[in-house]
Amino acid sequence: MRTPEDYMSKGTTFVVASSDAFGPVMERPSEHAAEYEAYQRVFNQTGHCLPVIQPTARISGPQIIICRLDSPIQ
């Protein structure tokens, strides 16, 4: 788990997150406080994330979240 600033310092522009990884943290934030806070810092930057890709009845799989770190998504 890194902060958005850590990722940006390494030249990362986008983060792609899968609920396979963040799901357990988001379901039990009190058990994963540091990880939960790190995800929240990335996911809650207004205008920086695309709409969440949700599984459907026809296409199963994890939720996918794509966020741009250096500026809002245009």
Long-range contacts (C-beta under 8 A, 24 or more apart in sequence): 1-34, 1-35, 1-38, 1-39, 2-38, 3-38, 3-41, 4-41, 4-42, 4-45, 4-69, 7-69, 8-69, 8-70, 12-69, 13-68, 13-69, 13-70, 14-66, 14-67, 14-68, 14-69, 15-42, 15-65, 15-66, 15-67, 15-69, 16-64, 16-65, 16-66, 17-42, 17-43, 17-64, 17-65, 17-66, 17-67, 18-62, 18-63, 18-64, 19-62, 19-63, 19-64, 20-62, 22-65, 23-62, 23-63, 42-67, 42-69, 43-67, 45-72, 46-72, 47-72, 47-73, 48-72, 48-73, 49-73
